Amino acid sequence: MPSAPPPDWVLARRRAVGARIRDARLHANLTQERLAELAGLDRQAINRIEQAHSSPKLDSLLLIAEALGVPLSDLVR
C-alpha cells in the first residue's frame, strides 16, 4: 500500500531547503557536479534535492552543508 503524500507545508519547506542549497551552491560558484563531488554524493541527488523531488536524509544534508562551508542551520532554517 503506497504511503500518503506529505502535507503541502512539508513540500513547501522542502522547496525552501532546496532553494537555499542552490543559492549557497551558486554563491560558492559551484556546479551541481562539483558540489556532489565535494559532498560524496551523485549529481542527480543534488539535483533532486534542489528541485524538491526527494526528501534528503540528514546525513546528506550534513555532507552538503560541510561541502558548502555553511552551518546546517542556514540550509534548514
Secondary structure, DSSP 4 states (H G I P E B T S, - for coil): -PPPPPPHHHHHHHHHHHHHHHHHHHHTT--HHHHHHHHTS-HHHHHHHHTTSS---HHHHHHHHHHHTS-HHHHH-
